[in-house]
Amino acid sequence: MTQRVAVVTGANKGIGFSIVKQLCKQFDGIVYLTARDIIRGYNAIRKLKQQGLNPNFHKLDITDDDSISTFHDYLKEMYDRLDILINNAGIAFKESATEPFSIQAEETLRVNYFALRKVCKKLYPLLKPHARVVHVSSSSGRLKSISNESLRKKFLDPNLTEEELDNILHGFVNAAKENRHLEEGWPNSAYIISKIGVSALAGIHQRMFDSDPREDLVVNSVHPGFVNTDMTGHKGILSPDQGAEAPVYGALLPKNTDIRGKYVWYDKALVIWAKT
Ligand SMILES: NC(=O)c1ccc[n+]([C@@H]2O[C@H](COP(=O)([O-])OP(=O)(O)OC[C@H]3O[C@@H](n4cnc5c(N)ncnc54)[C@H](OP(=O)(O)O)[C@@H]3O)[C@@H](O)[C@H]2O)c1
């Protein structure tokens, strides 16, 4: 049997770096640390090698179609398989950010949701039976962060498609650009909406996987906890290694697990995503 392959996006630092570290110790296969910047990526690889670990590196900017295609073609040519995909890369504007909300909304959705979706679309054909996918979401990604009932209903449609979800989220960005997002019932946070999108996408992807001829494909969204990383200005209370635990748990779920299409908390509890 060929060696199994795991890929982590945005892994040069923070939670992604710790996910790679833990996968190198726990996953029986090749682990790819990917990063949008080659120097930051290789520096991260060097740090892990100093700890006796042996991850591989490939550049991957999740917002760049050519970068995703190049990485896909490389994986296809080298292994023709993918067994674990952890969609960890993400951004969050700081509270002190001076960019107008419309820009923050467009950029946050572009990276956290639309780019993640493109990575999945391109790499999913490489998934092998029993593959595990993790979308790193957030506690902000719970549907209760939206109080407007008619918006909530849209996300809760059991037959929601990827394209329909895209349209809902484009609706948020457009509303933000015209400064009518509050009037339309959206919260005043692009990060929240991006992560609600990511968790909703996991539900849609699991439905797609359930009718896929490949056996036992599983995807879950995971809240990693409030973690001490650059994103939180180092205010988080968990270490990056602790924040990596739940995503790694999702990546290593055993064959034929019942935990599919769920929303997993940092302590590995299953939380009902849609609960108010
Ligand atoms: N920290 C928390 O408390 C917390 C809580 C809930 C959810 N999360 C989620 O956990 C994930 C990791 O967050 P973190 O705290 O580890 O943040 P972080 O330290 O800021 O790391 C984010 C990573 O994503 C990468 N990235 C950003 N844009 C990218 C792109 N276009 N292509 C590829 N990589 C890109 C960054 O690369 P560069 O170094 O090149 O910028 C970095 O490696 C995110 O999805 C975040 O939303 C974090």
The ligand as an ORCA input file, in Angstrom:
! r2SCAN-3c Opt
* xyz 0 1
  N      -6.456     31.401     18.115
  C      -7.715     31.204     18.497
  O      -8.091     31.434     19.667
  C      -8.708     30.677     17.513
  C     -10.027     30.465     17.968
  C     -10.967     29.945     17.088
  C     -10.590     29.638     15.789
  N      -9.302     29.872     15.356
  C      -8.981     29.508     13.976
  O      -7.840     28.664     13.981
  C      -7.097     28.828     12.762
  C      -5.645     29.105     13.079
  O      -5.598     30.310     13.821
  P      -4.320     30.775     14.661
  O      -4.824     31.295     15.933
  O      -3.273     29.719     14.649
  O      -3.873     32.030     13.782
  P      -2.449     32.586     13.332
  O      -1.436     32.303     14.359
  O      -2.713     33.958     12.884
  O      -2.111     31.658     12.061
  C      -2.883     31.731     10.895
  C      -2.181     30.945      9.816
  O      -2.965     31.040      8.607
  C      -2.079     31.410      7.572
  N      -2.737     32.062      6.450
  C      -3.417     33.234      6.411
  N      -3.807     33.494      5.162
  C      -3.381     32.472      4.386
  C      -3.443     32.166      3.015
  N      -4.022     32.982      2.137
  N      -2.901     30.995      2.557
  C      -2.293     30.163      3.406
  N      -2.155     30.412      4.716
  C      -2.687     31.550      5.191
  C      -1.047     32.315      8.226
  O       0.086     32.453      7.399
  P       1.061     33.771      7.508
  O       1.969     33.542      8.670
  O       1.735     33.739      6.189
  O       0.164     34.962      7.704
  C      -0.786     31.484      9.489
  O       0.077     30.424      9.201
  C      -7.805     29.960     12.008
  O      -8.685     29.404     11.047
  C      -8.581     30.678     13.108
  O      -9.703     31.371     12.602
  C      -8.376     30.373     16.191
*
